[in-house]
């Protein structure tokens, strides 16, 4: 999702925080982006499809292999050390 300051994003934050849209507009920009992030994750976690999306996003963001899980699956060989 492309995040930009739109009334849709204000509505997401407003619903998440249970405050009015004018109150959302008064938030500090860093607080606004933080709450929008949290609201997005909360909304995604409410459905099976959303949870799958969040899980995949987590895996795609990893830059190092999970060596312990790989050893459990494929066996615990040595790496030539």
DABEL-V635844 format. One record per residue. RES is the residue in three letters. SS is DSSP state (H for helix, E for strand, C for the rest). PHI is phi in radians with two decimals (999 if undefined). D_LAST is the distance of its C-alpha to the last C-alpha in Angstrom with 1 decimal. Layout:
# DABEL-V635844
RES | SS | PHI | D_LAST
RES | SS | PHI | D_LAST
This chain:
# DABEL-V635844
UNK | C | 999 | 44.6
UNK | C | -1.53 | 45.8
UNK | C | -1.57 | 46.9
UNK | C | -2.42 | 50.0
UNK | C | -1.27 | 52.9
UNK | C | -2.37 | 55.1
UNK | H | -1.13 | 57.4
UNK | H | -1.12 | 55.0
UNK | H | -1.19 | 52.3
UNK | H | -1.05 | 54.8
UNK | H | -1.15 | 55.9
UNK | H | -1.06 | 52.3
UNK | H | -1.17 | 51.9
UNK | H | -1.02 | 55.5
UNK | H | -1.15 | 54.9
UNK | H | -1.12 | 51.6
UNK | H | -1.61 | 53.1
UNK | C | 1.04 | 56.6
UNK | C | -2.26 | 58.3
UNK | C | -1.36 | 60.7
UNK | H | -1.10 | 59.7
UNK | H | -1.04 | 61.6
UNK | H | -1.20 | 59.5
UNK | H | -1.12 | 56.4
UNK | H | -1.12 | 57.7
UNK | C | -1.47 | 58.2
UNK | C | -1.16 | 54.5
UNK | C | -1.05 | 52.4
UNK | H | -1.03 | 50.3
UNK | H | -1.22 | 47.0
UNK | H | -1.13 | 48.3
UNK | H | -1.02 | 49.6
UNK | H | -1.13 | 46.3
UNK | H | -1.12 | 44.5
UNK | H | -1.18 | 47.0
UNK | H | -1.12 | 46.9
UNK | H | -1.04 | 43.2
UNK | H | -1.10 | 43.6
UNK | H | -1.14 | 46.6
UNK | H | -1.07 | 44.8
UNK | H | -1.13 | 41.9
UNK | H | -1.05 | 44.4
UNK | H | -1.13 | 46.5
UNK | H | -1.14 | 43.6
UNK | C | -1.29 | 42.5
UNK | C | -1.46 | 46.0
UNK | C | -2.19 | 45.6
UNK | H | -1.09 | 43.1
UNK | H | -1.08 | 42.8
UNK | H | -1.15 | 42.2
UNK | H | -1.13 | 39.5
UNK | H | -1.12 | 37.8
UNK | H | -1.04 | 38.1
UNK | H | -1.12 | 36.6
UNK | H | -1.12 | 33.6
UNK | H | -1.12 | 33.0
UNK | H | -1.08 | 33.5
UNK | H | -1.10 | 30.9
UNK | H | -1.12 | 28.3
UNK | H | -1.18 | 29.3
UNK | H | -1.47 | 28.8
UNK | C | -1.31 | 25.2
UNK | C | -1.93 | 22.8
UNK | C | -2.02 | 19.5
UNK | C | -1.23 | 18.3
UNK | C | -1.48 | 18.8
UNK | H | -1.09 | 15.3
UNK | H | -1.11 | 16.7
UNK | H | -1.14 | 19.6
UNK | H | -1.10 | 17.6
UNK | H | -1.13 | 15.5
UNK | H | -1.13 | 19.0
UNK | H | -1.39 | 20.5
UNK | H | -1.82 | 18.1
UNK | C | 1.78 | 16.1
UNK | C | -1.75 | 13.0
UNK | C | -1.30 | 10.4
UNK | C | -1.61 | 6.7
UNK | C | -1.79 | 5.6
UNK | C | 1.44 | 3.8
UNK | C | -1.70 | 0.0
